Amino acid sequence: MPYRFVCSDHNCAFLVHSSSTDEIERLVRAHVRMAHGGRIDPADLERGIERIEPA
């Protein structure tokens, strides 16, 4: 299942294909930690992840 994540504080976004929501959350947390040197609030994590429905 494809998901899109958009950083709320930065101008970056990426697509992730996975069937595991836990994996998506781990990848987003790793992105924020490595790319932006911080942590993400759980509310921002949920708000930033968007499930993309196939056309």
Predicted model as a PDB file, atoms N, CA, C, CB and O in Angstrom, pLDDT in the B-factor column:
MODEL        1                                                                  
ATOM      1  N   MET A   1       0.844  -1.169   0.000  1.00 82.00           N  
ATOM      2  CA  MET A   1       0.000   0.000   0.000  1.00 82.00           C  
ATOM      3  C   MET A   1       0.895   1.239   0.000  1.00 82.00           C  
ATOM      4  CB  MET A   1      -0.964  -0.006   1.220  1.00 82.00           C  
ATOM      5  O   MET A   1       1.807   1.332   0.822  1.00 82.00           O  
ATOM      6  N   PRO A   2       0.661   2.170  -0.882  1.00 90.00           N  
ATOM      7  CA  PRO A   2       1.471   3.383  -0.887  1.00 90.00           C  
ATOM      8  C   PRO A   2       0.981   4.404   0.146  1.00 90.00           C  
ATOM      9  CB  PRO A   2       1.462   4.006  -2.276  1.00 90.00           C  
ATOM     10  O   PRO A   2      -0.218   4.589   0.355  1.00 90.00           O  
ATOM     11  N   TYR A   3       1.941   5.045   0.770  1.00 92.00           N  
ATOM     12  CA  TYR A   3       1.676   6.119   1.721  1.00 92.00           C  
ATOM     13  C   TYR A   3       2.551   7.300   1.344  1.00 92.00           C  
ATOM     14  CB  TYR A   3       1.943   5.664   3.193  1.00 92.00           C  
ATOM     15  O   TYR A   3       3.620   7.132   0.758  1.00 92.00           O  
ATOM     16  N   ARG A   4       2.092   8.493   1.684  1.00 90.00           N  
ATOM     17  CA  ARG A   4       2.897   9.696   1.468  1.00 90.00           C  
ATOM     18  C   ARG A   4       3.065  10.374   2.817  1.00 90.00           C  
ATOM     19  CB  ARG A   4       2.232  10.667   0.416  1.00 90.00           C  
ATOM     20  O   ARG A   4       2.133  10.449   3.618  1.00 90.00           O  
ATOM     21  N   PHE A   5       4.278  10.866   3.049  1.00 91.00           N  
ATOM     22  CA  PHE A   5       4.546  11.633   4.252  1.00 91.00           C  
ATOM     23  C   PHE A   5       5.065  12.996   3.852  1.00 91.00           C  
ATOM     24  CB  PHE A   5       5.552  10.905   5.171  1.00 91.00           C  
ATOM     25  O   PHE A   5       5.945  13.107   2.999  1.00 91.00           O  
ATOM     26  N   VAL A   6       4.521  14.038   4.468  1.00 87.00           N  
ATOM     27  CA  VAL A   6       4.965  15.410   4.237  1.00 87.00           C  
ATOM     28  C   VAL A   6       5.372  15.994   5.576  1.00 87.00           C  
ATOM     29  CB  VAL A   6       3.847  16.276   3.555  1.00 87.00           C  
ATOM     30  O   VAL A   6       4.574  16.008   6.513  1.00 87.00           O  
ATOM     31  N   CYS A   7       6.606  16.478   5.682  1.00 83.00           N  
ATOM     32  CA  CYS A   7       7.077  17.116   6.908  1.00 83.00           C  
ATOM     33  C   CYS A   7       6.330  18.431   7.102  1.00 83.00           C  
ATOM     34  CB  CYS A   7       8.616  17.356   6.862  1.00 83.00           C  
ATOM     35  O   CYS A   7       6.221  19.229   6.171  1.00 83.00           O  
ATOM     36  N   SER A   8       5.823  18.652   8.288  1.00 72.00           N  
ATOM     37  CA  SER A   8       5.064  19.875   8.546  1.00 72.00           C  
ATOM     38  C   SER A   8       5.977  21.090   8.718  1.00 72.00           C  
ATOM     39  CB  SER A   8       4.199  19.699   9.788  1.00 72.00           C  
ATOM     40  O   SER A   8       5.564  22.209   8.414  1.00 72.00           O  
ATOM     41  N   ASP A   9       7.205  20.897   9.196  1.00 69.00           N  
ATOM     42  CA  ASP A   9       8.110  22.012   9.453  1.00 69.00           C  
ATOM     43  C   ASP A   9       9.139  22.228   8.351  1.00 69.00           C  
ATOM     44  CB  ASP A   9       8.816  21.792  10.750  1.00 69.00           C  
ATOM     45  O   ASP A   9       9.892  23.201   8.388  1.00 69.00           O  
ATOM     46  N   HIS A  10       9.176  21.337   7.378  1.00 71.00           N  
ATOM     47  CA  HIS A  10      10.208  21.402   6.340  1.00 71.00           C  
ATOM     48  C   HIS A  10       9.559  21.170   4.983  1.00 71.00           C  
ATOM     49  CB  HIS A  10      11.335  20.356   6.599  1.00 71.00           C  
ATOM     50  O   HIS A  10       8.457  20.628   4.900  1.00 71.00           O  
ATOM     51  N   ASN A  11      10.230  21.574   3.940  1.00 81.00           N  
ATOM     52  CA  ASN A  11       9.713  21.388   2.583  1.00 81.00           C  
ATOM     53  C   ASN A  11      10.200  20.075   2.002  1.00 81.00           C  
ATOM     54  CB  ASN A  11      10.132  22.552   1.678  1.00 81.00           C  
ATOM     55  O   ASN A  11      10.958  20.064   1.033  1.00 81.00           O  
ATOM     56  N   CYS A  12       9.768  18.965   2.591  1.00 86.00           N  
ATOM     57  CA  CYS A  12      10.143  17.673   2.044  1.00 86.00           C  
ATOM     58  C   CYS A  12       8.970  16.713   2.155  1.00 86.00           C  
ATOM     59  CB  CYS A  12      11.381  17.107   2.768  1.00 86.00           C  
ATOM     60  O   CYS A  12       8.113  16.849   3.028  1.00 86.00           O  
ATOM     61  N   ALA A  13       8.952  15.746   1.255  1.00 87.00           N  
ATOM     62  CA  ALA A  13       7.910  14.729   1.241  1.00 87.00           C  
ATOM     63  C   ALA A  13       8.493  13.495   0.567  1.00 87.00           C  
ATOM     64  CB  ALA A  13       6.614  15.232   0.503  1.00 87.00           C  
ATOM     65  O   ALA A  13       9.440  13.595  -0.213  1.00 87.00           O  
ATOM     66  N   PHE A  14       7.925  12.333   0.869  1.00 89.00           N  
ATOM     67  CA  PHE A  14       8.350  11.118   0.204  1.00 89.00           C  
ATOM     68  C   PHE A  14       7.232  10.100   0.203  1.00 89.00           C  
ATOM     69  CB  PHE A  14       9.589  10.546   0.871  1.00 89.00           C  
ATOM     70  O   PHE A  14       6.313  10.161   1.020  1.00 89.00           O  
ATOM     71  N   LEU A  15       7.322   9.152  -0.735  1.00 89.00           N  
ATOM     72  CA  LEU A  15       6.373   8.056  -0.832  1.00 89.00           C  
ATOM     73  C   LEU A  15       7.013   6.797  -0.270  1.00 89.00           C  
ATOM     74  CB  LEU A  15       5.918   7.840  -2.295  1.00 89.00           C  
ATOM     75  O   LEU A  15       8.211   6.565  -0.429  1.00 89.00           O  
ATOM     76  N   VAL A  16       6.193   5.989   0.389  1.00 89.00           N  
ATOM     77  CA  VAL A  16       6.645   4.715   0.935  1.00 89.00           C  
ATOM     78  C   VAL A  16       5.612   3.667   0.566  1.00 89.00           C  
ATOM     79  CB  VAL A  16       6.852   4.790   2.489  1.00 89.00           C  
ATOM     80  O   VAL A  16       4.413   3.888   0.733  1.00 89.00           O  
ATOM     81  N   HIS A  17       6.067   2.536   0.068  1.00 90.00           N  
ATOM     82  CA  HIS A  17       5.179   1.418  -0.232  1.00 90.00           C  
ATOM     83  C   HIS A  17       5.412   0.341   0.814  1.00 90.00           C  
ATOM     84  CB  HIS A  17       5.418   0.864  -1.676  1.00 90.00           C  
ATOM     85  O   HIS A  17       6.508  -0.207   0.921  1.00 90.00           O  
ATOM     86  N   SER A  18       4.376   0.043   1.585  1.00 89.00           N  
ATOM     87  CA  SER A  18       4.492  -0.968   2.632  1.00 89.00           C  
ATOM     88  C   SER A  18       3.097  -1.410   3.042  1.00 89.00           C  
ATOM     89  CB  SER A  18       5.283  -0.424   3.856  1.00 89.00           C  
ATOM     90  O   SER A  18       2.135  -0.652   2.926  1.00 89.00           O  
ATOM     91  N   SER A  19       2.997  -2.632   3.517  1.00 86.00           N  
ATOM     92  CA  SER A  19       1.719  -3.127   4.033  1.00 86.00           C  
ATOM     93  C   SER A  19       1.669  -2.991   5.554  1.00 86.00           C  
ATOM     94  CB  SER A  19       1.500  -4.599   3.619  1.00 86.00           C  
ATOM     95  O   SER A  19       0.677  -3.366   6.179  1.00 86.00           O  
ATOM     96  N   SER A  20       2.730  -2.460   6.144  1.00 89.00           N  
ATOM     97  CA  SER A  20       2.815  -2.354   7.599  1.00 89.00           C  
ATOM     98  C   SER A  20       2.827  -0.898   8.044  1.00 89.00           C  
ATOM     99  CB  SER A  20       4.064  -3.069   8.113  1.00 89.00           C  
ATOM    100  O   SER A  20       3.752  -0.155   7.716  1.00 89.00           O  
ATOM    101  N   THR A  21       1.813  -0.492   8.782  1.00 89.00           N  
ATOM    102  CA  THR A  21       1.763   0.859   9.321  1.00 89.00           C  
ATOM    103  C   THR A  21       2.916   1.095  10.292  1.00 89.00           C  
ATOM    104  CB  THR A  21       0.420   1.109  10.018  1.00 89.00           C  
ATOM    105  O   THR A  21       3.470   2.193  10.342  1.00 89.00           O  
ATOM    106  N   ASP A  22       3.280   0.073  11.060  1.00 92.00           N  
ATOM    107  CA  ASP A  22       4.405   0.196  11.995  1.00 92.00           C  
ATOM    108  C   ASP A  22       5.702   0.518  11.250  1.00 92.00           C  
ATOM    109  CB  ASP A  22       4.572  -1.104  12.810  1.00 92.00           C  
ATOM    110  O   ASP A  22       6.504   1.329  11.712  1.00 92.00           O  
ATOM    111  N   GLU A  23       5.900  -0.121  10.098  1.00 93.00           N  
ATOM    112  CA  GLU A  23       7.102   0.138   9.307  1.00 93.00           C  
ATOM    113  C   GLU A  23       7.107   1.583   8.795  1.00 93.00           C  
ATOM    114  CB  GLU A  23       7.193  -0.852   8.124  1.00 93.00           C  
ATOM    115  O   GLU A  23       8.147   2.242   8.808  1.00 93.00           O  
ATOM    116  N   ILE A  24       5.959   2.068   8.350  1.00 93.00           N  
ATOM    117  CA  ILE A  24       5.858   3.448   7.874  1.00 93.00           C  
ATOM    118  C   ILE A  24       6.246   4.410   8.992  1.00 93.00           C  
ATOM    119  CB  ILE A  24       4.424   3.754   7.367  1.00 93.00           C  
ATOM    120  O   ILE A  24       7.019   5.343   8.776  1.00 93.00           O  
ATOM    121  N   GLU A  25       5.707   4.180  10.184  1.00 93.00           N  
ATOM    122  CA  GLU A  25       6.003   5.059  11.322  1.00 93.00           C  
ATOM    123  C   GLU A  25       7.491   5.020  11.676  1.00 93.00           C  
ATOM    124  CB  GLU A  25       5.160   4.655  12.544  1.00 93.00           C  
ATOM    125  O   GLU A  25       8.079   6.059  11.972  1.00 93.00           O  
ATOM    126  N   ARG A  26       8.105   3.833  11.649  1.00 94.00           N  
ATOM    127  CA  ARG A  26       9.557   3.730  11.927  1.00 94.00           C  
ATOM    128  C   ARG A  26      10.365   4.503  10.894  1.00 94.00           C  
ATOM    129  CB  ARG A  26      10.008   2.250  11.941  1.00 94.00           C  
ATOM    130  O   ARG A  26      11.316   5.203  11.243  1.00 94.00           O  
ATOM    131  N   LEU A  27       9.989   4.378   9.618  1.00 93.00           N  
ATOM    132  CA  LEU A  27      10.721   5.082   8.561  1.00 93.00           C  
ATOM    133  C   LEU A  27      10.569   6.595   8.683  1.00 93.00           C  
ATOM    134  CB  LEU A  27      10.236   4.622   7.186  1.00 93.00           C  
ATOM    135  O   LEU A  27      11.528   7.336   8.467  1.00 93.00           O  
ATOM    136  N   VAL A  28       9.375   7.053   9.026  1.00 92.00           N  
ATOM    137  CA  VAL A  28       9.160   8.496   9.190  1.00 92.00           C  
ATOM    138  C   VAL A  28       9.971   9.014  10.376  1.00 92.00           C  
ATOM    139  CB  VAL A  28       7.653   8.809   9.389  1.00 92.00           C  
ATOM    140  O   VAL A  28      10.608  10.063  10.278  1.00 92.00           O  
ATOM    141  N   ARG A  29       9.952   8.291  11.488  1.00 94.00           N  
ATOM    142  CA  ARG A  29      10.744   8.712  12.657  1.00 94.00           C  
ATOM    143  C   ARG A  29      12.237   8.755  12.315  1.00 94.00           C  
ATOM    144  CB  ARG A  29      10.501   7.754  13.853  1.00 94.00           C  
ATOM    145  O   ARG A  29      12.943   9.682  12.711  1.00 94.00           O  
ATOM    146  N   ALA A  30      12.707   7.750  11.580  1.00 95.00           N  
ATOM    147  CA  ALA A  30      14.117   7.720  11.180  1.00 95.00           C  
ATOM    148  C   ALA A  30      14.431   8.901  10.261  1.00 95.00           C  
ATOM    149  CB  ALA A  30      14.457   6.382  10.473  1.00 95.00           C  
ATOM    150  O   ALA A  30      15.488   9.519  10.388  1.00 95.00           O  
ATOM    151  N   HIS A  31      13.529   9.217   9.344  1.00 92.00           N  
ATOM    152  CA  HIS A  31      13.730  10.362   8.449  1.00 92.00           C  
ATOM    153  C   HIS A  31      13.877  11.658   9.249  1.00 92.00           C  
ATOM    154  CB  HIS A  31      12.556  10.483   7.454  1.00 92.00           C  
ATOM    155  O   HIS A  31      14.809  12.432   9.031  1.00 92.00           O  
ATOM    156  N   VAL A  32      12.949  11.879  10.172  1.00 91.00           N  
ATOM    157  CA  VAL A  32      12.979  13.119  10.956  1.00 91.00           C  
ATOM    158  C   VAL A  32      14.257  13.185  11.798  1.00 91.00           C  
ATOM    159  CB  VAL A  32      11.727  13.219  11.869  1.00 91.00           C  
ATOM    160  O   VAL A  32      14.868  14.247  11.912  1.00 91.00           O  
ATOM    161  N   ARG A  33      14.654  12.081  12.373  1.00 94.00           N  
ATOM    162  CA  ARG A  33      15.865  12.041  13.200  1.00 94.00           C  
ATOM    163  C   ARG A  33      17.118  12.307  12.359  1.00 94.00           C  
ATOM    164  CB  ARG A  33      15.985  10.676  13.908  1.00 94.00           C  
ATOM    165  O   ARG A  33      17.975  13.099  12.750  1.00 94.00           O  
ATOM    166  N   MET A  34      17.218  11.639  11.199  1.00 93.00           N  
ATOM    167  CA  MET A  34      18.433  11.742  10.387  1.00 93.00           C  
ATOM    168  C   MET A  34      18.468  13.026   9.539  1.00 93.00           C  
ATOM    169  CB  MET A  34      18.549  10.522   9.479  1.00 93.00           C  
ATOM    170  O   MET A  34      19.511  13.672   9.452  1.00 93.00           O  
ATOM    171  N   ALA A  35      17.360  13.395   8.924  1.00 90.00           N  
ATOM    172  CA  ALA A  35      17.353  14.538   8.013  1.00 90.00           C  
ATOM    173  C   ALA A  35      17.204  15.873   8.730  1.00 90.00           C  
ATOM    174  CB  ALA A  35      16.242  14.384   7.014  1.00 90.00           C  
ATOM    175  O   ALA A  35      17.716  16.893   8.270  1.00 90.00           O  
ATOM    176  N   HIS A  36      16.498  15.861   9.865  1.00 90.00           N  
ATOM    177  CA  HIS A  36      16.191  17.123  10.529  1.00 90.00           C  
ATOM    178  C   HIS A  36      16.732  17.204  11.955  1.00 90.00           C  
ATOM    179  CB  HIS A  36      14.707  17.333  10.548  1.00 90.00           C  
ATOM    180  O   HIS A  36      16.557  18.219  12.629  1.00 90.00           O  
ATOM    181  N   GLY A  37      17.388  16.140  12.415  1.00 92.00           N  
ATOM    182  CA  GLY A  37      18.029  16.157  13.721  1.00 92.00           C  
ATOM    183  C   GLY A  37      17.072  16.289  14.889  1.00 92.00           C  
ATOM    184  O   GLY A  37      17.419  16.885  15.909  1.00 92.00           O  
ATOM    185  N   GLY A  38      15.879  15.743  14.757  1.00 91.00           N  
ATOM    186  CA  GLY A  38      14.914  15.883  15.844  1.00 91.00           C  
ATOM    187  C   GLY A  38      14.008  14.688  15.985  1.00 91.00           C  
ATOM    188  O   GLY A  38      14.270  13.609  15.454  1.00 91.00           O  
ATOM    189  N   ARG A  39      12.941  14.907  16.711  1.00 93.00           N  
ATOM    190  CA  ARG A  39      11.924  13.890  16.927  1.00 93.00           C  
ATOM    191  C   ARG A  39      10.593  14.431  16.438  1.00 93.00           C  
ATOM    192  CB  ARG A  39      11.845  13.476  18.424  1.00 93.00           C  
ATOM    193  O   ARG A  39      10.417  15.639  16.282  1.00 93.00           O  
ATOM    194  N   ILE A  40       9.661  13.520  16.200  1.00 91.00           N  
ATOM    195  CA  ILE A  40       8.345  13.941  15.719  1.00 91.00           C  
ATOM    196  C   ILE A  40       7.299  13.616  16.778  1.00 91.00           C  
ATOM    197  CB  ILE A  40       7.995  13.251  14.368  1.00 91.00           C  
ATOM    198  O   ILE A  40       7.297  12.530  17.358  1.00 91.00           O  
ATOM    199  N   ASP A  41       6.426  14.558  17.014  1.00 91.00           N  
ATOM    200  CA  ASP A  41       5.330  14.384  17.945  1.00 91.00           C  
ATOM    201  C   ASP A  41       4.353  13.350  17.372  1.00 91.00           C  
ATOM    202  CB  ASP A  41       4.616  15.741  18.221  1.00 91.00           C  
ATOM    203  O   ASP A  41       4.107  13.354  16.166  1.00 91.00           O  
ATOM    204  N   PRO A  42       3.798  12.475  18.198  1.00 92.00           N  
ATOM    205  CA  PRO A  42       2.861  11.457  17.683  1.00 92.00           C  
ATOM    206  C   PRO A  42       1.688  12.053  16.893  1.00 92.00           C  
ATOM    207  CB  PRO A  42       2.315  10.636  18.840  1.00 92.00           C  
ATOM    208  O   PRO A  42       1.252  11.460  15.906  1.00 92.00           O  
ATOM    209  N   ALA A  43       1.183  13.197  17.305  1.00 91.00           N  
ATOM    210  CA  ALA A  43       0.082  13.830  16.561  1.00 91.00           C  
ATOM    211  C   ALA A  43       0.549  14.277  15.177  1.00 91.00           C  
ATOM    212  CB  ALA A  43      -0.478  15.039  17.347  1.00 91.00           C  
ATOM    213  O   ALA A  43      -0.190  14.137  14.202  1.00 91.00           O  
ATOM    214  N   ASP A  44       1.764  14.811  15.081  1.00 88.00           N  
ATOM    215  CA  ASP A  44       2.309  15.212  13.783  1.00 88.00           C  
ATOM    216  C   ASP A  44       2.573  14.004  12.902  1.00 88.00           C  
ATOM    217  CB  ASP A  44       3.596  16.012  13.968  1.00 88.00           C  
ATOM    218  O   ASP A  44       2.410  14.066  11.683  1.00 88.00           O  
ATOM    219  N   LEU A  45       2.980  12.909  13.520  1.00 89.00           N  
ATOM    220  CA  LEU A  45       3.220  11.672  12.778  1.00 89.00           C  
ATOM    221  C   LEU A  45       1.923  11.213  12.119  1.00 89.00           C  
ATOM    222  CB  LEU A  45       3.782  10.565  13.712  1.00 89.00           C  
ATOM    223  O   LEU A  45       1.905  10.928  10.921  1.00 89.00           O  
ATOM    224  N   GLU A  46       0.848  11.140  12.884  1.00 88.00           N  
ATOM    225  CA  GLU A  46      -0.439  10.709  12.337  1.00 88.00           C  
ATOM    226  C   GLU A  46      -0.959  11.682  11.287  1.00 88.00           C  
ATOM    227  CB  GLU A  46      -1.463  10.561  13.455  1.00 88.00           C  
ATOM    228  O   GLU A  46      -1.512  11.264  10.270  1.00 88.00           O  
ATOM    229  N   ARG A  47      -0.785  12.959  11.526  1.00 88.00           N  
ATOM    230  CA  ARG A  47      -1.270  13.990  10.606  1.00 88.00           C  
ATOM    231  C   ARG A  47      -0.464  13.997   9.304  1.00 88.00           C  
ATOM    232  CB  ARG A  47      -1.203  15.372  11.273  1.00 88.00           C  
ATOM    233  O   ARG A  47      -1.008  14.310   8.245  1.00 88.00           O  
ATOM    234  N   GLY A  48       0.815  13.658   9.371  1.00 89.00           N  
ATOM    235  CA  GLY A  48       1.677  13.745   8.197  1.00 89.00           C  
ATOM    236  C   GLY A  48       1.619  12.551   7.262  1.00 89.00           C  
ATOM    237  O   GLY A  48       2.022  12.650   6.103  1.00 89.00           O  
ATOM    238  N   ILE A  49       1.112  11.406   7.761  1.00 91.00           N  
ATOM    239  CA  ILE A  49       1.061  10.199   6.930  1.00 91.00           C  
ATOM    240  C   ILE A  49      -0.293  10.130   6.233  1.00 91.00           C  
ATOM    241  CB  ILE A  49       1.307   8.916   7.786  1.00 91.00           C  
ATOM    242  O   ILE A  49      -1.340  10.185   6.877  1.00 91.00           O  
ATOM    243  N   GLU A  50      -0.258  10.008   4.909  1.00 91.00           N  
ATOM    244  CA  GLU A  50      -1.471   9.936   4.122  1.00 91.00           C  
ATOM    245  C   GLU A  50      -1.464   8.652   3.295  1.00 91.00           C  
ATOM    246  CB  GLU A  50      -1.610  11.176   3.213  1.00 91.00           C  
ATOM    247  O   GLU A  50      -0.514   8.391   2.557  1.00 91.00           O  
ATOM    248  N   ARG A  51      -2.509   7.863   3.418  1.00 90.00           N  
ATOM    249  CA  ARG A  51      -2.647   6.649   2.620  1.00 90.00           C  
ATOM    250  C   ARG A  51      -3.136   7.042   1.240  1.00 90.00           C  
ATOM    251  CB  ARG A  51      -3.619   5.629   3.291  1.00 90.00           C  
ATOM    252  O   ARG A  51      -4.118   7.773   1.109  1.00 90.00           O  
ATOM    253  N   ILE A  52      -2.466   6.566   0.225  1.00 89.00           N  
ATOM    254  CA  ILE A  52      -2.814   6.900  -1.162  1.00 89.00           C  
ATOM    255  C   ILE A  52      -3.551   5.712  -1.762  1.00 89.00           C  
ATOM    256  CB  ILE A  52      -1.536   7.259  -2.009  1.00 89.00           C  
ATOM    257  O   ILE A  52      -3.009   4.611  -1.853  1.00 89.00           O  
ATOM    258  N   GLU A  53      -4.780   5.947  -2.167  1.00 84.00           N  
ATOM    259  CA  GLU A  53      -5.592   4.897  -2.776  1.00 84.00           C  
ATOM    260  C   GLU A  53      -5.207   4.734  -4.237  1.00 84.00           C  
ATOM    261  CB  GLU A  53      -7.097   5.217  -2.644  1.00 84.00           C  
ATOM    262  O   GLU A  53      -5.031   5.721  -4.951  1.00 84.00           O  
ATOM    263  N   PRO A  54      -5.076   3.483  -4.685  1.00 76.00           N  
ATOM    264  CA  PRO A  54      -4.765   3.252  -6.112  1.00 76.00           C  
ATOM    265  C   PRO A  54      -5.888   3.777  -6.998  1.00 76.00           C  
ATOM    266  CB  PRO A  54      -4.538   1.743  -6.387  1.00 76.00           C  
ATOM    267  O   PRO A  54      -7.062   3.737  -6.632  1.00 76.00           O  
ATOM    268  N   ALA A  55      -5.505   4.263  -8.157  1.00 71.00           N  
ATOM    269  CA  ALA A  55      -6.490   4.825  -9.095  1.00 71.00           C  
ATOM    270  C   ALA A  55      -7.267   3.751  -9.788  1.00 71.00           C  
ATOM    271  CB  ALA A  55      -5.815   5.698 -10.124  1.00 71.00           C  
ATOM    272  O   ALA A  55      -8.135   4.049 -10.609  1.00 71.00           O  
TER     273      ALA A  55                                                      
ENDMDL                                                                          
END                                                                             
